[in-house]
Amino acid sequence: MTYSKNNEFNYWTKYYRDHKESFEPSFFSKSITKFLNEGDSLIDLGCGNGRDSIYFGDKNIFTLGVDMVSEEIEYLNKIYKNHKYLSFSTNNFSDLPVKNFTHAYSRFTLHSIPLEFENKLFKWIKINIKKYFFIEVRSDKDLLFEQKTDHYRRFPNFEKLLMKLIKNDFEIKYSEISEKFAPYINTYGVDYNEDTPRIIRIICKVKS
């Protein structure tokens, strides 16, 4: 499916409107806490319903969750307005705030944006992030690759993504592709998802 900002906005607005129940923090968010220190700052790129942002905030990480779905961001800001470590902002990947953060976190978002947005994002991270860039993303080994779905997905190749990051002067600290990272849970409410997609995980560091 060709990327359309309006189509994606409408799809995700409806999805989060229909799925107000709380999701548990992702396995990925829990796996990276060893890289975080209390008082660090982190931007959650495409935070969705905020489940991982909330997890980081509750661990005393100053967390900004950004997402294009303004309705969900307004809801999260209302619920967590008194949380010292949490804030949310309506942004897409082409208009991120010019602000320094310790880390950037992108779970299941790189495959939801076109390549031109990814290129802008990598440039933004090199300027605004001091330490780690955490990535979890679908891969071209996914059973949904080249299948018709109801919203935009782009499926990166593991090796090519690694090479792109290296060429953009990121230092790879960890990388793996596995079907064990993100097993599908029925409460997500997406009937055509496979149970164990092959997912890419990369932890890289911004070179100073």
C-alpha positions as CSV (number, residue, x, y, z in Angstrom):
1,M,0.0,0.0,0.0
2,T,1.3,3.5,-0.9
3,Y,1.9,5.8,2.1
4,S,-0.7,8.4,2.7
5,K,-0.5,10.6,5.8
6,N,-4.3,11.0,5.9
7,N,-5.0,7.2,5.5
8,E,-2.5,6.4,8.3
9,F,-3.9,9.1,10.5
10,N,-7.4,7.8,10.0
11,Y,-6.4,4.1,10.5
12,W,-4.5,4.7,13.7
13,T,-7.1,7.1,15.1
14,K,-9.8,4.5,14.7
15,Y,-7.5,1.8,16.1
16,Y,-6.7,3.6,19.3
17,R,-10.3,4.8,19.7
18,D,-11.4,1.1,19.5
19,H,-8.7,-0.2,21.8
20,K,-8.7,1.8,24.9
21,E,-7.7,-1.1,27.2
22,S,-4.2,-0.9,28.6
23,F,-1.6,-3.1,26.9
24,E,1.3,-4.4,28.9
25,P,4.7,-2.9,28.2
26,S,6.4,-4.6,25.2
27,F,9.1,-7.2,25.7
28,F,11.5,-4.8,23.9
29,S,10.9,-2.0,26.4
30,K,11.8,-4.3,29.2
31,S,14.8,-5.7,27.5
32,I,16.6,-2.3,27.1
33,T,16.3,-1.0,30.7
34,K,19.9,-2.1,31.4
35,F,21.0,0.7,29.0
36,L,19.0,3.3,30.9
37,N,19.8,5.3,34.0
38,E,17.4,7.1,36.3
39,G,17.1,10.7,35.2
40,D,17.9,10.0,31.5
41,S,15.7,11.5,28.9
42,L,14.1,9.5,26.1
43,I,11.8,10.2,23.1
44,D,9.4,7.4,22.2
45,L,8.9,7.7,18.4
46,G,5.4,6.7,17.5
47,C,4.2,6.0,21.1
48,G,0.7,4.9,20.1
49,N,-1.3,4.3,23.3
50,G,1.8,5.1,25.4
51,R,2.3,1.7,26.9
52,D,6.1,1.8,26.6
53,S,6.4,5.5,27.4
54,I,4.5,4.9,30.6
55,Y,6.8,2.0,31.5
56,F,9.9,4.2,31.0
57,G,8.3,7.2,32.9
58,D,7.5,4.9,35.8
59,K,11.2,4.0,36.0
60,N,12.1,7.7,36.4
61,I,13.2,8.2,32.8
62,F,12.1,11.6,31.5
63,T,10.0,10.4,28.5
64,L,8.4,12.3,25.7
65,G,6.0,10.1,23.7
66,V,5.2,11.5,20.2
67,D,2.6,10.3,17.8
68,M,0.6,11.6,14.9
69,V,-2.7,10.6,16.4
70,S,-3.7,13.8,18.2
71,E,-6.8,12.3,19.8
72,E,-4.7,9.7,21.6
73,I,-2.0,12.2,22.6
74,E,-4.7,14.5,24.1
75,Y,-6.1,11.5,26.1
76,L,-2.6,10.5,27.4
77,N,-1.8,14.1,28.4
78,K,-5.0,14.3,30.3
79,I,-4.5,11.0,32.2
80,Y,-0.8,11.6,33.0
81,K,-0.7,15.4,33.4
82,N,0.6,15.1,36.9
83,H,3.3,12.5,36.1
84,K,6.7,14.1,36.7
85,Y,8.5,12.0,34.1
86,L,5.9,11.8,31.3
87,S,4.7,14.1,28.6
88,F,3.2,13.5,25.1
89,S,3.2,15.6,21.9
90,T,1.6,15.4,18.5
91,N,4.3,15.0,15.9
92,N,5.1,12.9,12.9
93,F,8.6,11.8,11.8
94,S,9.1,14.8,9.6
95,D,8.5,17.4,12.2
96,L,10.1,16.2,15.4
97,P,11.0,18.8,18.1
98,V,14.5,20.2,18.1
99,K,15.6,19.1,21.5
100,N,18.4,17.0,23.1
101,F,17.5,13.6,24.5
102,T,19.7,10.9,26.0
103,H,18.0,8.2,23.9
104,A,15.6,7.5,21.1
105,Y,13.2,4.6,21.1
106,S,11.5,3.2,18.0
107,R,9.3,0.1,18.3
108,F,7.2,-1.0,15.4
109,T,7.5,2.5,13.8
110,L,10.2,2.4,11.2
111,H,8.2,0.0,9.0
112,S,5.2,2.4,9.2
113,I,6.9,5.4,7.5
114,P,8.3,5.8,4.0
115,L,12.0,5.8,3.3
116,E,12.2,9.5,2.9
117,F,10.9,9.9,6.5
118,E,13.4,7.4,7.8
119,N,16.3,9.3,6.1
120,K,15.1,12.5,7.9
121,L,14.8,10.6,11.2
122,F,18.3,9.3,11.1
123,K,19.6,12.8,10.5
124,W,17.5,14.2,13.3
125,I,18.8,11.5,15.7
126,K,22.4,12.3,14.9
127,I,21.8,15.9,16.0
128,N,19.4,15.4,18.9
129,I,20.3,12.1,20.6
130,K,23.3,11.8,22.9
131,K,23.6,8.0,23.4
132,Y,21.4,5.1,22.2
133,F,19.0,4.6,19.4
134,F,16.8,1.5,20.1
135,I,15.0,-0.1,17.2
136,E,12.5,-2.9,16.9
137,V,10.9,-3.3,13.5
138,R,9.3,-5.9,11.2
139,S,11.5,-7.4,8.5
140,D,11.2,-8.7,4.9
141,K,11.2,-12.2,6.4
142,D,7.7,-11.4,7.8
143,L,4.9,-13.5,6.3
144,L,3.0,-10.2,5.6
145,F,5.8,-9.1,3.3
146,E,4.3,-8.2,-0.1
147,Q,0.8,-9.1,1.2
148,K,-2.1,-6.7,1.0
149,T,-3.0,-5.2,4.4
150,D,-5.3,-2.4,5.5
151,H,-2.6,0.2,6.2
152,Y,0.9,1.1,5.1
153,R,3.9,-1.2,6.0
154,R,7.4,-1.2,4.7
155,F,9.5,-4.2,5.5
156,P,13.2,-3.5,6.0
157,N,16.0,-6.0,5.2
158,F,18.1,-6.8,8.3
159,E,21.5,-6.6,6.6
160,K,20.7,-3.5,4.6
161,L,19.3,-1.7,7.6
162,L,22.5,-2.4,9.6
163,M,24.6,-1.2,6.7
164,K,22.6,2.0,6.4
165,L,23.0,2.7,10.1
166,I,26.8,2.1,9.9
167,K,27.0,4.4,6.8
168,N,25.2,7.0,8.8
169,D,27.9,6.8,11.5
170,F,26.0,4.8,14.1
171,E,27.9,2.3,16.2
172,I,26.1,-1.1,16.4
173,K,26.0,-2.4,19.9
174,Y,23.6,-5.3,19.4
175,S,21.6,-6.7,16.4
176,E,19.5,-9.8,15.9
177,I,16.5,-11.0,13.9
178,S,14.2,-13.5,15.5
179,E,10.6,-14.8,15.6
180,K,10.7,-14.8,19.4
181,F,10.7,-11.1,20.0
182,A,7.1,-10.0,19.5
183,P,4.5,-12.9,19.7
184,Y,1.1,-11.8,18.7
185,I,-1.5,-11.2,21.4
186,N,-5.2,-11.4,20.7
187,T,-6.0,-8.2,22.5
188,Y,-4.2,-6.3,19.7
189,G,-7.2,-7.0,17.6
190,V,-5.6,-7.4,14.2
191,D,-6.9,-10.7,12.8
192,Y,-4.4,-11.2,9.9
193,N,-1.2,-10.9,12.0
194,E,1.0,-14.0,12.1
195,D,1.6,-15.4,15.6
196,T,5.4,-15.1,15.6
197,P,6.7,-12.5,13.0
198,R,10.4,-12.3,12.3
199,I,11.4,-9.1,14.0
200,I,14.6,-7.0,13.8
201,R,16.2,-5.6,17.0
202,I,19.1,-3.2,16.8
203,I,20.7,-1.1,19.6
204,C,23.1,1.4,18.2
205,K,25.0,4.4,19.6
206,V,25.3,7.8,18.2
207,K,29.0,8.5,17.7
208,S,30.2,11.7,19.3
